[in-house]
């Protein structure tokens, strides 16, 4: 099953092929590599006159942006009543994963329909797409990421979306923070995590998803409220299937009442196909 983020007005994938995707971010058109695009292009995307900037891979790893015409250093895109800053950054990133709008919609629906105050813990929270969506829906959110710059950008996104309170920002190693929350006795109605394949905490802590994710999910169940609303795991790790996330949730949340949905997230393209963008697993108390 694939959950499509198909309600965007200011983001669109225009074409794909030969390892690249041509995409419009409001008024700016970018050409970026995408590892899922293993099919051939119907035309030469590099010669498309709409391209403002292209991310060129390096044979030694990484790459750089090549600008065809001047564009803003950063600009804003909106999704429904949410707004986010976009900025071409290193490793082809822009500061937002638009396919996650499929999850934002689902979490918004759950929070607004809960009929009670909802406290959310967002781990590996990046620039706060999920944080902003949950806070806008009325939840109190604790946003945790090891990268100070990304946490600062999350605060900017919240303010752009008209959110002035209700979010607590934490720059820390996610596992250390969860352990402290367990000791403090703090509990959450929902947990969101978007763990990287590999990473380091602010003090050099090593993270590898194949060995770290299962014990980390187990750990996070200890900060869940007795009657939790949802638990969401996102993954962009190649080869980690949605069923793996479903199994983790089933094993770690065994005995709790609810349903588990495992799926891919993706984006429609103007070619009439779907670009798969990652995996999700969600436990919902329904």
C-alpha positions in Angstrom: 0.0 0.0 0.0 1.2 3.5 -0.7 0.0 6.7 0.9 0.2 9.6 -1.5 0.8 13.2 -0.6 -1.4 14.5 -3.3 -2.9 17.7 -1.8 0.1 20.0 -2.5 -0.5 23.2 -4.5 2.9 24.8 -4.2 5.0 21.6 -4.8 4.9 19.3 -7.8 7.1 16.7 -9.4 7.1 17.7 -13.1 9.1 14.7 -14.5 11.5 11.9 -13.6 14.1 9.7 -15.2 17.8 8.8 -15.4 18.2 9.1 -11.6 16.7 12.6 -11.3 13.4 14.3 -10.5 12.4 17.7 -11.8 10.3 19.5 -9.2 8.7 22.8 -8.7 8.9 24.4 -5.2 6.4 27.3 -5.6 8.1 29.5 -8.2 11.5 27.7 -8.2 12.3 24.6 -10.3 15.0 22.2 -9.0 16.5 19.1 -10.6 17.7 16.7 -7.9 19.0 13.1 -7.8 16.6 10.5 -6.5 17.8 6.9 -5.9 14.4 5.4 -6.6 14.3 6.8 -10.2 15.9 3.9 -12.0 13.9 4.3 -15.2 14.9 6.2 -18.2 13.7 9.8 -18.9 11.4 10.5 -21.8 13.4 13.6 -22.6 16.6 15.3 -21.4 15.7 16.8 -18.1 19.0 18.8 -17.9 18.0 20.8 -20.9 14.5 21.7 -19.6 14.4 25.5 -19.8 12.5 25.7 -16.5 15.4 24.5 -14.4 16.6 27.1 -12.0 19.2 24.9 -10.2 20.5 21.4 -10.5 22.3 19.3 -7.9 25.2 17.5 -9.6 26.7 14.4 -8.1 30.4 14.0 -7.5 32.1 10.7 -8.3 33.9 11.0 -5.0 30.6 11.3 -3.1 28.3 14.2 -2.3 28.0 16.9 -5.0 27.2 20.6 -5.4 24.4 22.9 -6.7 24.7 24.5 -10.1 22.6 27.6 -10.6 21.2 28.3 -14.0 19.7 31.6 -13.0 19.5 33.6 -9.7 17.1 32.3 -7.1 16.4 33.4 -3.5 18.7 32.0 -0.9 15.6 30.7 0.8 11.9 31.0 0.2 8.5 29.8 1.6 6.1 27.1 0.5 2.7 26.4 2.0 0.7 23.2 2.5 -2.8 23.8 3.6 -2.4 26.1 6.6 1.3 25.2 7.2 4.3 27.1 5.9 7.9 26.0 5.6 11.2 27.6 4.6 13.0 26.0 1.6 16.7 26.3 1.0 19.0 24.3 -1.3 21.5 22.7 1.1 24.3 20.2 1.1 23.7 16.6 0.0 20.8 17.7 -2.3 18.5 18.6 0.6 16.0 21.4 0.7 14.9 21.3 4.3 11.6 19.6 3.8 10.3 16.1 2.7 7.0 16.9 0.9 5.9 13.3 0.8 5.4 13.5 4.6 2.3 15.5 4.0 0.5 12.2 3.8 1.4 11.6 7.4 0.8 15.2 8.5 -2.8 14.8 7.3 -3.3 11.6 9.2 -1.8 12.9 12.4 -3.9 16.1 12.2 -7.0 14.1 11.8 -6.2 11.9 14.9 -5.2 14.9 17.1 -8.3 16.9 16.2 -10.5 13.9 16.7 -9.0 12.9 20.0 -11.4 14.9 22.1 -8.7 15.5 24.7 -5.3 17.3 25.1 -2.6 15.5 23.2 1.1 15.6 24.0 3.5 14.5 21.2 7.2 13.6 21.2 8.9 14.1 17.9 12.3 12.4 17.7 15.0 12.9 15.0 12.6 15.8 14.2 14.7 17.6 11.6 13.1 20.9 10.5 9.8 20.2 12.1 7.3 19.2 9.4 5.5 16.8 11.7 6.0 19.1 14.7 4.3 22.0 12.9 1.5 19.8 11.7 0.8 18.4 15.1 1.0 21.8 16.9 -1.2 23.4 14.4 -3.8 20.7 15.1 -3.7 21.6 18.7 -1.2 19.3 20.3 1.6 20.1 22.7 4.9 19.0 21.0 8.4 18.2 22.3 10.8 18.5 19.3 14.1 16.7 19.6 17.0 16.7 17.2 20.8 16.6 17.6 21.4 19.3 15.0 21.1 22.8 16.4 20.6 24.4 13.0 17.7 22.1 12.1 16.0 22.8 15.4 16.3 26.5 14.8 14.8 26.0 11.4 11.9 24.1 13.0 11.2 27.2 15.1 11.2 29.4 12.1 8.7 27.0 10.4 6.4 27.1 13.4 6.4 30.9 13.5 5.7 31.0 9.7 2.7 28.8 10.3 1.4 31.1 13.0 2.4 28.9 16.0 3.7 31.0 18.9 3.6 28.5 21.7 3.0 24.8 22.5 6.4 23.5 21.2 9.4 22.8 23.3 12.7 22.5 21.3 15.5 20.2 22.5 18.9 19.9 20.9 20.1 16.5 22.2 20.8 12.9 21.4 17.4 11.3 21.1 18.2 8.1 23.0 19.7 10.1 25.9 16.7 12.4 26.0 14.2 9.5 26.1 16.1 7.9 28.9 15.9 11.1 30.9 12.1 11.4 30.2 11.6 7.8 31.5 13.5 8.7 34.8 11.4 11.9 35.1 8.2 10.0 34.6 7.1 12.1 31.6 4.6 10.4 29.3 3.3 11.2 25.8 0.1 10.5 23.9 2.0 10.1 20.7 5.5 9.4 19.5 6.9 10.2 16.1 10.4 9.1 15.0 12.3 9.6 11.7 15.6 7.9 12.4 18.5 8.2 10.0 20.3 5.2 8.6 23.5 6.4 10.2 24.3 9.3 12.5 26.1 10.8 15.4 24.8 12.6 18.4 26.1 16.0 19.6 28.8 14.2 21.7 29.8 11.6 19.0 27.1 9.0 19.9 26.9 6.5 17.1 23.6 5.4 15.5 23.0 2.6 13.0 19.4 1.8 12.2 19.8 -1.9 11.7 21.0 -2.5 15.2 19.5 0.6 17.0 15.9 0.9 15.9 14.4 -2.1 17.7 15.8 -1.4 21.1 15.0 2.3 20.6 11.4 1.6 19.8 11.3 -0.6 22.9 12.7 2.2 24.9 10.2 4.7 23.6 7.2 2.6 24.6 8.2 3.5 28.2 7.2 7.1 27.6 3.9 6.3 26.1 0.7 7.1 28.0 -1.4 4.2 29.1 -4.0 5.1 26.4 -1.8 6.4 23.6 -3.1 8.0 20.4 -0.5 6.9 17.9 3.1 5.8 17.3 4.7 6.6 14.0 8.0 5.3 12.5 9.3 6.8 9.3 12.2 5.4 7.4 14.2 6.3 4.3 16.7 3.5 4.7 17.0 1.5 1.5 15.9 -2.0 1.9 13.9 -1.5 5.1 10.4 -2.6 4.0 7.2 -1.3 5.5 6.5 -4.8 7.0 9.7 -4.4 9.1 8.2 -1.3 10.7 4.9 -3.2 11.2 6.7 -6.0 12.9 8.6 -3.7 15.2 5.4 -2.0 16.3 3.6 -5.3 16.8 6.4 -6.7 18.9 7.1 -3.6 21.0 3.4 -2.6 21.5 2.2 -6.1 22.1 -0.9 -6.0 24.4 -1.9 -2.5 23.6 -5.2 -2.0 21.9 -5.0 -0.6 18.4 -4.3 -1.2 14.7 -1.0 -1.1 12.8 -0.7 0.2 9.2 2.5 -0.3 7.2 2.9 1.5 3.9 5.1 3.4 1.5 4.8 7.2 1.2 5.0 8.7 -2.2 4.3 11.6 -4.5 2.3 11.8 -7.7 4.1 13.1 -10.8 2.8 14.9 -13.9 3.8 11.8 -15.9 0.9 10.0 -14.2 3.1 7.7 -12.1 3.9 7.6 -8.4 7.4 8.2 -7.0 8.0 6.1 -3.9 9.8 8.1 -1.2 10.1 6.0 1.9 8.3 3.7 4.4 6.0 4.3 7.3 4.5 2.2 10.1 1.8 3.6 12.4 0.1 2.2 15.4 -3.3 3.9 16.0 -5.5 3.5 19.1 -8.9 3.2 17.4 
